[in-house]
Amino acid sequence: MITADRVRLRTLLSTIRREGGTWTTRRAQDVYRPLGIVQRGTARHDLAALARRGHLVAVPGHDRAYRVNHAGGERR
């Protein structure tokens, strides 16, 4: 069964891969806002979860900023 959380994470990861660049909580919120998700904590948590899974890497010198991990990451 695919949960709403999983759909949300897949949506964010797909957008990050398509657009590239540096991703912050605010930028993730911009993706979520049209979906009716406005919680800053949700965006922050999701970026951290994608980093833990290897899809994103932290940007050195920036708090809670990430970019695509081109070296890999698990597929979900």
Legacy VTK file of the C-alpha trace (Angstrom):
# vtk DataFile Version 3.0
C-alpha trace
ASCII
DATASET POLYDATA
POINTS 76 float
0.000 0.000 0.000
1.334 3.406 -0.952
0.867 5.956 1.812
0.396 9.701 1.484
3.858 10.169 3.023
5.433 7.987 0.364
3.644 9.839 -2.437
4.770 13.162 -0.960
8.405 11.993 -0.768
8.297 10.660 -4.332
6.840 13.946 -5.554
9.551 15.948 -3.826
12.366 13.685 -5.021
11.080 13.758 -8.600
10.956 17.556 -8.533
14.426 17.809 -7.012
15.884 15.517 -9.686
14.147 17.412 -12.477
15.064 20.920 -11.297
18.426 20.253 -9.615
20.228 22.927 -7.646
20.287 23.548 -3.928
17.226 22.543 -1.933
16.222 24.224 1.286
13.165 23.829 3.464
11.626 26.888 1.829
12.092 25.479 -1.662
10.542 22.155 -0.606
7.616 24.083 0.875
7.106 25.744 -2.508
6.618 22.268 -4.005
4.210 21.258 -1.256
2.114 24.435 -1.038
-0.044 23.622 -4.132
-0.705 20.220 -2.540
-2.102 21.935 0.551
0.902 21.057 2.715
2.204 24.111 4.531
4.067 22.692 7.525
7.712 23.799 7.540
8.582 20.784 9.698
7.208 18.391 7.074
9.445 19.861 4.388
12.475 19.806 6.707
11.791 16.215 7.756
11.320 15.038 4.173
14.579 16.583 2.962
16.430 14.934 5.857
14.738 11.591 5.112
15.802 11.743 1.457
19.350 12.528 2.589
19.346 9.574 5.017
18.258 7.314 2.153
21.143 8.554 0.039
19.174 10.510 -2.550
20.492 13.883 -1.369
23.735 15.152 0.133
24.197 18.109 2.444
25.649 21.271 0.938
28.822 22.112 2.884
28.584 25.328 4.867
24.783 25.592 4.661
22.384 24.550 7.396
19.783 22.141 6.093
20.534 22.638 2.411
20.797 19.652 0.092
21.523 18.733 -3.509
21.063 15.569 -5.553
23.493 12.781 -4.744
24.715 11.857 -8.212
26.686 8.966 -6.735
23.530 7.047 -5.997
20.994 6.415 -3.336
18.464 3.689 -2.916
15.534 3.564 -5.303
12.078 3.782 -3.739
LINES 1 77
76 0 1 2 3 4 5 6 7 8 9 10 11 12 13 14 15 16 17 18 19 20 21 22 23 24 25 26 27 28 29 30 31 32 33 34 35 36 37 38 39 40 41 42 43 44 45 46 47 48 49 50 51 52 53 54 55 56 57 58 59 60 61 62 63 64 65 66 67 68 69 70 71 72 73 74 75
